[in-house]
Amino acid sequence: MNEKNVSALQCAPKIEVKSLDLFYGEFQALKQIDFSIKRGDVAALIGPSGCGKSTFIRTLNRMNDLIPICRITGEVLLDGENIYGALDAADLRRRVGMVFQKPNPFNMTIFDNVAYGPRMQGLRDRRRLGNRGNLA
């Protein structure tokens, strides 16, 4: 890759959100969010309790897919690809990790939540999974 291509890659947004709306049933939790962050940048979301920070972050790795009444419009692009298009949610979650102040477990057992990451990386042996954090 030449210098021009590397420079263009560094300037292109890693994550770009365009006209994002999020609804829980009839309630609109997020309205017309536009956001971008370049590769290597660091961003922080700051705001009062209940303003939608966690709801927005959950959209970045499709955690809201697990909520049947949730509906999202707009686009969330990762390296130019719409994550709500053909991109598999498990593949997306290998690339986009989430860290929250409070636990946000998936709707599964504690063991399965802890084992989720290693399973996504190919570890299947339950005994070996159980030894990760003494959950056997």
C-alpha positions in Angstrom: 0.0 0.0 0.0 1.4 3.4 -0.9 1.5 6.5 1.3 -1.6 8.0 -0.4 -3.6 4.9 0.3 -2.4 4.7 3.9 -3.2 8.4 4.5 -6.7 7.9 3.0 -7.3 4.9 5.3 -6.2 6.8 8.4 -8.6 9.7 7.5 -11.6 7.5 6.7 -14.0 6.9 9.5 -13.6 3.5 11.3 -17.2 3.8 12.6 -19.7 6.1 11.0 -23.3 6.5 12.1 -25.8 8.2 9.8 -29.3 9.3 10.7 -29.7 6.7 13.4 -33.1 6.3 15.0 -33.9 3.7 17.6 -37.3 2.7 18.8 -38.5 0.4 21.6 -42.1 -0.2 20.3 -43.6 3.2 19.9 -41.0 5.0 22.2 -38.2 6.7 20.3 -35.0 6.4 22.4 -32.5 7.8 19.9 -33.2 10.5 17.3 -31.2 11.3 14.2 -27.7 10.4 15.5 -24.8 11.3 13.3 -21.4 10.3 14.6 -18.0 9.3 13.2 -14.7 8.3 14.7 -11.5 7.7 12.8 -9.2 4.7 13.2 -7.0 5.2 16.3 -9.2 7.9 17.8 -10.7 7.7 21.3 -14.2 8.9 22.0 -16.2 9.3 25.2 -20.0 9.6 25.6 -20.9 11.9 28.5 -24.4 12.8 29.6 -27.0 12.5 32.2 -28.6 9.2 33.3 -31.2 8.1 30.8 -30.1 10.1 27.8 -29.3 7.1 25.6 -25.5 6.6 26.0 -25.7 2.9 26.6 -28.5 2.4 24.1 -26.3 4.1 21.5 -23.3 2.0 22.4 -25.4 -1.2 22.2 -26.2 -0.4 18.6 -22.5 -0.5 17.7 -22.3 -4.3 18.1 -26.0 -5.1 17.6 -26.8 -6.0 21.2 -30.3 -4.6 20.6 -30.9 -7.5 18.2 -31.9 -9.5 21.3 -34.8 -7.1 22.1 -37.8 -8.1 20.0 -39.5 -4.6 20.2 -36.4 -2.8 19.2 -36.3 -1.2 15.7 -33.4 0.7 14.2 -33.4 2.9 11.1 -30.4 4.7 9.6 -26.9 3.3 9.1 -24.0 2.1 11.3 -20.9 1.6 9.1 -17.8 -0.2 10.2 -15.0 0.3 7.7 -17.7 1.4 5.3 -19.9 -1.7 5.7 -23.4 -1.4 7.2 -23.4 -3.6 10.3 -27.2 -4.0 9.9 -26.8 -5.4 6.4 -25.4 -8.7 5.5 -22.7 -8.6 8.2 -23.1 -11.5 10.7 -23.6 -10.4 14.3 -21.0 -12.9 15.6 -18.4 -11.6 13.1 -19.2 -8.0 14.1 -18.8 -8.8 17.8 -15.3 -10.3 17.2 -14.4 -6.8 15.9 -16.4 -4.5 18.2 -16.0 -5.1 21.9 -18.2 -3.5 24.6 -17.2 -2.2 28.0 -19.9 -0.9 30.3 -19.9 0.5 33.8 -22.6 -1.9 34.8 -22.9 -5.5 33.5 -24.9 -5.9 30.3 -25.2 -9.7 30.0 -26.8 -11.4 27.0 -30.0 -13.2 27.6 -28.3 -16.5 28.5 -26.7 -18.2 31.6 -23.8 -16.6 33.4 -21.5 -19.4 32.2 -22.6 -18.8 28.6 -22.0 -15.0 28.9 -18.5 -15.6 30.3 -17.8 -18.3 27.7 -19.2 -16.3 24.8 -15.8 -14.6 23.8 -13.7 -17.8 23.9 -16.5 -19.6 22.0 -16.5 -17.0 19.3 -12.7 -17.6 18.9 -13.3 -21.3 18.4 -12.9 -22.8 21.9 -15.6 -25.4 22.3 -14.4 -27.8 25.0 -16.7 -27.2 28.0 -14.1 -28.3 30.5 -11.5 -25.8 29.1 -14.1 -23.1 29.0 -15.0 -23.8 32.6 -11.4 -23.4 33.7 -11.5 -19.8 32.4 -12.6 -18.1 35.6 -13.3 -21.2 37.6 -16.9 -21.6 36.3 -16.9 -25.4 35.9 
